[in-house]
């Protein structure tokens, strides 16, 4: 299996999907903006919103994208999502699994390395 990077998506297109798309479409659009949108705080807001989505598949993608944001941007302000992720540890097994992984990503990518 060959990895294919997600294609870019405009904010306008993503927001249309976020508002009117199906769960798989929302997940794909969220993943695409996570990897291509420079304004990671805009993406973070959408991720947090989708962490409360009634569909667990959307919550899984949102949580995964929060971990990806930490990996890609490594900005300490991302630590503000920790309470959201900790709350999701009590969600469905799939969501809780992703929340644990995202918390680990934040720990790894947002903690300064000691020499």
Phi, psi and omega in degrees: 000132182258132177289135174239124179294145178294144179284148175298158177215140179287159177299316181300314180296316180298316181296325176297316179294317181299328183274322189236359186277166175282164178308314178296324179292318178299313180300316180295315180297319179296317178297320181294316179290328177302322184268349185231340182279128181287329180277082185295335179291327173297315178296316180304317180300318178293319179301314180298317178301314183284347173293346179253008181294143180294338181272119182298331180294326177289319178298320179301312181295317180300316179295315178301320180293327176297319176295320178296320178301319178297318180294317184284314190258334177052037180264127184299338178297340178295343179297344180293348179273355182305314179299323178297314181293320180296323178297325182283354175295344179257014182274199177300160180304321181293316180293316180299320178299313179294323179297318177299317179296319179294320177298321176296319177300316179298318179297316183290310190270347182246004178258126180298142177281137174268144182277000000 
